[in-house]
Amino acid sequence: MEFYGERPDVDLTYSDVFLVPRRSGVTSRLDVDLAPGDGTPATLPIVSANMNSVTGARLAATLARRGGLGVLPQDMPLQGLDAAIRWVKDQPVVWDTPVVLPPESTVAEAARLLPATDGHGIVVAPSPASPEGLRIDEILGIVPATRLGTALPDARLGDLARGGITSIDADDVTSPRHAFDLIVGAEAETVCVLHHGFLVGTLSRRSALRSNIYRPAVDLDGRLSVAAAVGINGDVASKAQALAAAGVDVLVVDTAHGHQEGMLAALRTVAALDLGIPIAAGNIVTAEGVHDLVAAGADILKVGVGPGAMCTTRMMTAVGRPQFSAVLETAEAARLMGAHVWADGGVRYPRDVALALAAGAASVMIGSWFAGTIEAPGELQLDGQGRAYKESWGMASTKAVHERFGRLDPYELARKELFAEGISSSKIYLDPLRPGLEDLLDMITSGVRSSFTYAGAATVPDFHERARVGLQSAAGYEEGKALPVSW
């Protein structure tokens, strides 16, 4: 990356900078390869944050199917982490994971999982009689998610599924385009996918189209990839070994202040296990932190202190650093040591993702933005105006402290509460136009692909070299925003 003019002496955040177009030979966004090249199986430079309100098994599987990497949070009990990893590994790579509800479920219950939106459906069937899963003769049908918006809340899904099952056979599908044509031919929006008479997934027109654009992130056995986080306290070695045995593809050693002795000791312990998977660690914001964590065994550095939407660290402690400069300095240091950087936090628009990559990040971690999606953990709720939202909270907040240390005696728990930081409850509204994770990925990656074409870069390493960044005033930033109404 180069600055358009002199390099400034002050630290910068994403709003302070912009990308300058330059001569380009990249003529199509589809000619751009967004694979991060950081030693992970990811084919997109997108990582979901290891926050309880952001990444669960469902979001991790959906993200991996489109090439990104989900990081399961360290607050999950080890047994729960093991089950989540194995569940992700069991999910279909080519097809969507079906949402299955019994016929006695109501529309109100279904609406807590899915909003009334195109491209989604609910398979209605009782619990499978066979350990292999649902047989075709057990499936009553698919209820399109849009039907939930017109049916009475107490209506039973079994009554809405009387139209029967619309399906395609997995063996008959020769390509994503062929699958799209089969769905169109069936005059359906979403269909069941069957193999040897058993349900193996669902597929919508939009999903079939996406399969031609995205490449899934898979392990050496062709299963969906997933990462998981561990803290720096307790028996780190045993937990890391258990996660590796469950099949995790990337291990993230995580704490709020990553440049500390406890982190270095934990990293040395995990690195000595020689698990054969990349180790990410953080969070840090300086080149000095990069040097020490890489020397202790980290392959990837998580960069960011204070930029997250749920984080109050800067206002509470004055600690942190503007994110663009933090990524720029750490990425330069990591490159010299053969390591990579994940830019963690502070992205609110696709432009911010592009700027993080321009600064040298291999991938960009997204938290609150993903918390407001169908696939994020938790049920959909409605506010007084009927708008759908999910709750999000900071990982150092009082709510997170209760989840993490709930088994402590009341005195010790009360003492930890005194030092809680971050927002305990925030409403993250679903975008009516982009309610699903994949909808956001479409928007983010289309913007980033265009950024690459403006820079004349066909790959992430090319973008690191060719990105040209200028400084702008607050008025310059405002000028770049579209107007929802005339002025």
C-alpha positions in Angstrom: 0.0 0.0 0.0 1.1 3.6 -0.6 -0.2 6.9 0.5 -1.5 9.4 -2.0 0.9 12.1 -0.7 3.0 12.0 2.5 2.4 9.5 5.2 0.7 11.2 8.1 2.1 11.5 11.6 -1.2 10.9 13.3 -3.1 7.6 13.6 -6.0 7.0 11.3 -9.2 5.1 11.4 -11.3 3.9 8.4 -13.3 7.0 8.1 -10.1 9.1 7.7 -9.0 7.5 4.5 -10.2 6.6 1.0 -9.0 4.5 -1.9 -7.6 6.4 -5.0 -8.4 4.7 -8.4 -5.5 3.8 -10.6 -4.8 2.3 -14.0 -6.3 -1.2 -14.0 -6.3 -4.2 -16.3 -8.9 -6.1 -14.2 -12.1 -5.7 -16.2 -14.5 -7.8 -14.2 -15.3 -8.3 -10.5 -15.6 -12.0 -11.2 -11.9 -12.1 -12.2 -10.9 -11.2 -8.6 -9.7 -14.0 -6.3 -10.4 -13.0 -2.7 -8.7 -16.0 -1.0 -6.7 -14.6 2.0 -3.7 -16.9 1.6 -3.1 -16.9 5.4 -2.7 -20.7 5.8 -6.4 -21.2 6.6 -8.9 -23.0 4.3 -10.8 -19.8 3.8 -11.5 -18.6 0.2 -13.0 -15.3 1.4 -11.2 -12.7 3.6 -14.1 -12.7 6.1 -14.0 -14.1 9.6 -16.8 -13.9 12.1 -15.9 -12.7 15.6 -15.7 -15.2 18.5 -18.6 -13.4 20.3 -21.4 -15.3 21.9 -24.0 -13.2 20.1 -22.3 -13.5 16.7 -20.9 -17.0 16.0 -22.7 -20.2 16.7 -22.6 -23.5 14.7 -25.3 -22.4 12.3 -23.6 -19.1 11.3 -20.2 -20.9 11.1 -21.5 -23.5 8.7 -23.2 -20.9 6.5 -20.1 -18.7 6.4 -17.8 -21.6 5.5 -20.2 -22.7 2.7 -19.5 -19.4 1.1 -15.7 -19.4 1.8 -15.4 -17.5 5.1 -14.4 -18.7 8.6 -16.5 -18.7 11.7 -14.7 -18.6 15.1 -16.7 -20.3 17.9 -16.3 -18.4 21.2 -14.2 -19.5 24.1 -17.1 -19.0 26.5 -18.9 -22.1 25.2 -18.4 -25.2 27.5 -15.9 -27.6 26.0 -18.6 -30.2 25.5 -20.6 -27.6 23.6 -17.7 -26.6 21.5 -17.0 -30.2 20.6 -20.6 -30.7 19.6 -20.7 -27.5 17.6 -17.5 -28.3 15.7 -18.7 -31.8 14.8 -22.1 -30.4 13.8 -20.5 -28.0 11.3 -18.4 -30.9 9.9 -21.6 -32.9 9.3 -23.3 -30.2 7.3 -23.7 -30.3 3.5 -21.1 -28.4 1.5 -23.1 -28.0 -1.7 -26.6 -27.7 -0.3 -28.1 -25.5 2.5 -28.6 -27.0 5.9 -32.4 -27.6 6.2 -34.4 -25.9 8.9 -36.7 -28.7 10.1 -39.7 -28.2 12.4 -42.5 -30.7 13.4 -46.0 -30.3 12.0 -47.4 -29.2 15.4 -45.1 -26.1 15.5 -46.8 -22.8 15.0 -46.1 -19.9 12.7 -45.2 -17.8 15.8 -42.5 -20.4 16.8 -41.2 -20.6 13.2 -41.0 -16.8 13.0 -38.5 -16.8 15.9 -36.1 -18.7 13.6 -36.9 -17.2 10.2 -38.4 -13.8 9.1 -40.9 -13.7 6.3 -38.3 -13.4 3.5 -37.5 -14.8 0.1 -35.0 -17.6 -0.4 -35.7 -19.6 2.8 -38.1 -22.3 3.8 -39.0 -24.7 6.6 -39.1 -28.4 6.0 -42.0 -29.8 8.0 -41.5 -33.3 9.3 -41.7 -35.3 12.5 -38.5 -36.6 14.2 -36.9 -39.0 11.8 -37.6 -42.7 12.3 -34.2 -43.7 10.9 -30.8 -42.7 12.4 -29.8 -41.9 8.8 -32.2 -38.9 8.8 -35.4 -38.0 7.2 -36.9 -40.2 4.5 -38.9 -38.7 1.7 -42.1 -40.3 2.9 -41.7 -38.6 6.3 -41.6 -35.1 4.9 -44.9 -33.3 4.7 -43.6 -30.4 2.6 -41.8 -27.1 2.6 -43.3 -23.9 4.0 -41.8 -20.9 2.3 -40.6 -18.3 4.8 -42.7 -15.7 3.0 -45.8 -17.6 4.0 -45.1 -16.9 7.7 -45.9 -13.3 7.0 -49.4 -14.0 5.8 -50.5 -16.9 8.1 -52.0 -16.5 11.6 -49.5 -16.8 14.4 -51.2 -19.9 15.9 -51.5 -21.7 12.5 -49.8 -25.1 12.5 -47.0 -25.7 10.0 -48.4 -29.1 9.3 -51.6 -27.5 7.9 -49.5 -25.1 5.8 -47.4 -27.9 4.3 -50.3 -29.7 2.7 -49.1 -28.9 -0.8 -46.6 -31.7 -0.5 -42.9 -31.9 -1.1 -41.0 -30.3 -4.0 -37.6 -32.0 -4.4 -34.7 -32.7 -6.7 -32.3 -35.6 -6.5 -28.7 -34.8 -5.7 -27.5 -37.4 -8.3 -29.4 -35.5 -11.0 -27.6 -32.2 -10.4 -24.6 -31.7 -12.8 -23.8 -28.1 -11.9 -25.0 -25.1 -9.9 -26.6 -23.7 -13.1 -28.4 -27.0 -13.7 -29.7 -26.9 -10.1 -31.0 -23.4 -10.7 -32.8 -24.5 -13.8 -34.3 -27.5 -12.0 -35.7 -25.3 -9.3 -37.1 -22.9 -11.9 -38.6 -25.8 -13.7 -40.3 -27.0 -10.6 -41.8 -23.5 -10.2 -40.4 -23.4 -6.6 -38.3 -21.0 -4.6 -36.8 -23.6 -2.3 -36.7 -27.4 -2.8 -35.6 -30.4 -0.8 -32.5 -32.2 -2.0 -32.7 -36.0 -1.7 -30.1 -38.7 -1.9 -31.1 -42.3 -2.0 -34.5 -41.3 -0.6 -33.1 -39.3 2.3 -33.1 -35.5 2.9 -29.5 -34.2 2.6 -30.3 -30.4 2.3 -32.4 -27.7 0.8 -31.6 -25.4 -2.1 -33.1 -22.1 -3.3 -32.6 -20.3 -6.5 -30.3 -17.8 -4.8 -28.2 -20.5 -3.2 -27.7 -22.2 -6.5 -26.6 -18.9 -8.0 -24.2 -18.3 -5.1 -22.6 -21.7 -5.7 -21.3 -20.4 -9.0 -19.7 -17.4 -7.4 -18.3 -18.6 -4.0 -16.0 -21.4 -3.2 -16.5 -23.2 0.1 -13.9 -23.3 2.8 -13.3 -27.0 3.4 -10.8 -29.2 5.2 -8.6 -31.9 3.6 -11.6 -34.3 3.9 -13.9 -31.9 2.0 -15.9 -30.9 5.1 -16.8 -27.4 6.0 -14.1 -25.5 8.0 -14.5 -23.9 11.4 -12.3 -22.2 13.9 -12.6 -22.1 17.7 -11.2 -19.8 20.4 -9.6 -20.6 23.8 -8.7 -18.2 26.5 -5.3 -17.9 28.2 -6.3 -19.2 31.6 -6.8 -22.7 32.9 -5.6 -25.8 31.2 -5.1 -24.3 27.7 -3.2 -27.4 26.4 -6.0 -29.8 27.2 -8.6 -27.6 25.7 -6.6 -27.0 22.5 -6.0 -30.7 22.1 -9.7 -31.5 22.6 -10.6 -28.9 19.9 -8.1 -30.3 17.5 -9.4 -33.8 18.1 -12.9 -32.5 17.3 -11.7 -31.3 13.9 -11.2 -27.6 14.3 -9.2 -26.1 11.4 -7.9 -22.9 13.1 -7.2 -22.3 16.8 -7.6 -18.8 18.1 -5.9 -17.9 21.4 -7.8 -14.8 22.6 -7.8 -12.2 25.3 -8.6 -8.5 25.4 -5.0 -7.5 26.0 -2.9 -9.9 23.9 0.5 -8.4 24.5 1.0 -9.8 28.0 2.9 -12.5 29.6 -0.1 -14.7 30.1 -0.7 -14.8 26.4 2.9 -15.5 25.6 2.9 -18.4 28.0 -0.3 -19.8 26.5 1.0 -19.5 23.0 4.2 -21.3 23.8 2.1 -24.1 25.4 -0.2 -24.5 22.4 2.6 -24.2 19.8 4.6 -26.9 21.6 1.6 -29.3 21.0 2.4 -29.2 17.3 -1.3 -29.7 16.4 -0.8 -29.1 12.7 -3.3 -26.2 12.4 -2.8 -22.4 12.2 -2.7 -20.5 15.5 -4.3 -17.0 15.6 -3.7 -14.9 18.7 -4.5 -11.4 20.0 -5.6 -8.8 20.4 -2.7 -6.4 19.7 -2.2 -3.1 17.9 1.6 -2.6 17.6 4.6 -4.0 15.7 6.2 -4.9 19.1 3.2 -7.1 19.9 3.5 -8.8 16.5 7.1 -9.7 17.1 6.5 -11.1 20.6 3.4 -13.2 19.7 4.9 -14.6 16.5 8.1 -15.5 18.4 5.9 -17.3 20.9 4.1 -19.4 18.1 1.4 -17.3 16.5 0.8 -17.6 12.7 -1.9 -15.0 12.6 -2.4 -11.9 14.7 -5.8 -10.5 15.7 -5.5 -6.7 15.5 -7.8 -4.2 17.2 -8.4 -2.7 20.7 -11.5 -0.7 21.1 -13.0 -0.2 17.6 -15.9 -2.7 18.0 -19.5 -1.5 18.3 -20.0 -3.3 21.6 -16.7 -2.3 23.1 -16.2 0.5 25.7 -12.5 0.0 26.3 -11.4 3.4 24.9 -13.9 5.4 26.8 -13.3 3.4 30.0 -9.5 3.1 29.9 -8.3 5.4 27.1 -6.5 2.3 25.7 -6.7 1.4 22.1 -5.7 2.7 18.7 -7.4 3.9 15.5 -7.9 0.8 13.6 -6.5 1.6 10.1 -3.1 2.6 11.5 -3.1 -0.4 13.9 -3.7 -2.7 10.9 -1.1 -0.9 8.7 1.7 -1.1 11.3 1.0 -4.7 12.4 0.6 -6.0 8.9 3.9 -4.5 7.8 5.6 -6.2 10.8 3.8 -9.5 10.3 4.9 -9.6 6.6 8.5 -9.4 7.6 8.1 -12.4 10.0 6.1 -14.5 7.6 2.9 -14.1 9.6 -0.6 -12.6 8.8 -3.1 -10.2 10.3 -6.8 -10.4 10.9 -8.3 -6.9 11.3 -10.7 -7.3 14.2 -13.5 -4.7 14.6 -14.6 -1.3 13.4 -16.1 -2.3 10.1 -19.6 -0.9 9.3 -19.6 -0.7 5.5 -18.0 -2.7 2.7 -15.5 0.2 2.2 -14.1 -0.5 5.7 -13.4 -4.1 4.7 -11.6 -3.0 1.6 -9.6 -0.4 3.6 -8.6 -3.1 6.1 -7.3 -5.3 3.3 -5.6 -2.3 1.7 -3.7 -1.7 5.0 -2.4 -5.3 4.7 -4.9 -7.5 6.5 -5.3 -11.0 5.2 -8.9 -11.2 6.5 -11.3 -9.0 8.3 -13.2 -10.0 11.4 -16.9 -8.9 11.7 -18.9 -8.9 14.9 -22.0 -6.8 15.4 -22.7 -6.5 11.7 -23.2 -10.3 11.6 -25.1 -10.3 15.0 -28.2 -9.0 13.2 -28.6 -11.9 10.8 -30.9 -14.9 10.6 -28.0 -17.3 11.3 -26.6 -15.6 14.4 -27.3 -17.2 17.7 -30.5 -16.4 19.5 -34.1 -16.0 18.5 -35.6 -13.2 16.5 -37.5 -10.7 18.5 -39.8 -7.8 17.6 -39.7 -4.3 18.9 -42.8 -2.1 19.4 -42.9 -1.2 15.7 -42.7 -4.8 14.6 -39.1 -4.6 13.5 -37.0 -7.8 13.9 -33.8 -7.7 15.9 -31.4 -9.9 17.8 -29.6 -9.0 21.0 -25.8 -8.4 21.0 -23.4 -7.8 23.8 -19.7 -7.2 24.5 -17.4 -10.0 25.5 -16.3 -8.1 28.6 -19.7 -6.8 29.6 -21.6 -7.8 32.7 -23.8 -10.2 30.7 -20.7 -11.9 29.3 -19.1 -12.1 32.8 -22.2 -13.9 34.1 -22.1 -16.4 31.2 -18.3 -17.0 31.7 -18.2 -17.1 35.5 -21.7 -18.1 36.5 -20.5 -21.1 38.5 -18.3 -19.0 40.8 -19.5 -18.3 44.3 -21.5 -15.1 44.7 -18.7 -13.1 46.2 -16.2 -13.9 43.4 -18.8 -13.3 40.8 -19.7 -9.9 42.3 -16.1 -8.9 42.4 -15.6 -9.7 38.7 -18.8 -7.7 37.9 -17.0 -4.6 39.3 -14.5 -4.7 36.4 -17.0 -5.5 33.6 -16.7 -3.3 30.4 -18.8 -3.2 27.3 -22.5 -3.1 26.4 -24.6 -5.9 28.0 -27.6 -5.6 25.7 -27.9 -3.9 22.3 -30.6 -4.4 19.7 -29.1 -5.3 16.3 -31.8 -4.9 13.7 -32.1 -7.2 10.7 -31.8 -5.3 7.5 -35.1 -6.1 5.7 -33.2 -6.2 2.4 -30.4 -8.3 3.7 -31.6 -10.4 6.7 -29.3 -13.3 6.1 -25.6 -13.7 6.5 -25.3 -14.6 2.8 -27.1 -11.4 1.9 -24.5 -9.4 3.7 -21.7 -11.4 2.1 -23.1 -10.6 -1.3 -23.0 -6.9 -0.5 -19.6 -6.9 1.2 -17.8 -9.0 -1.4 -19.3 -7.2 -4.4 -18.0 -3.9 -2.9 -14.6 -5.4 -2.2 -14.3 -7.0 -5.6 -15.0 -3.6 -7.1 -12.3 -2.0 -4.9 -9.8 -4.5 -6.3 -10.8 -3.6 -9.9 -10.3 0.1 -9.2 -6.8 -0.7 -7.8 -5.9 -3.1 -10.7 -5.5 -6.0 -8.3 -6.7 -9.5 -9.0 -5.7 -11.1 -5.7 -5.4 -10.0 -2.0 -1.5 -9.9 -2.2 -1.9 -7.7 -5.4 -4.2 -5.4 -3.5 -1.7 -5.1 -0.6 0.8 -3.8 -3.2 -1.4 -1.7 -5.4 -3.8 0.0 -3.0 -3.3 3.7 -3.0 -4.8 5.5 0.0 -5.6 9.2 0.5 -6.6 11.3 3.6 -10.0 13.0 3.8 -11.8 15.5 6.1 -15.0 14.7 7.9 -16.8 16.6 5.1 -15.1 14.4 2.5 -16.3 11.3 4.3 -19.9 12.7 4.4 -19.7 13.6 0.7 -19.3 9.9 -0.2 -22.5 8.9 1.4 -25.6 8.3 -0.7 -28.7 10.4 0.0 -31.9 8.5 0.8 -33.9 11.6 -0.2 -33.1 14.6 -2.3 -31.3 17.6 -0.7 
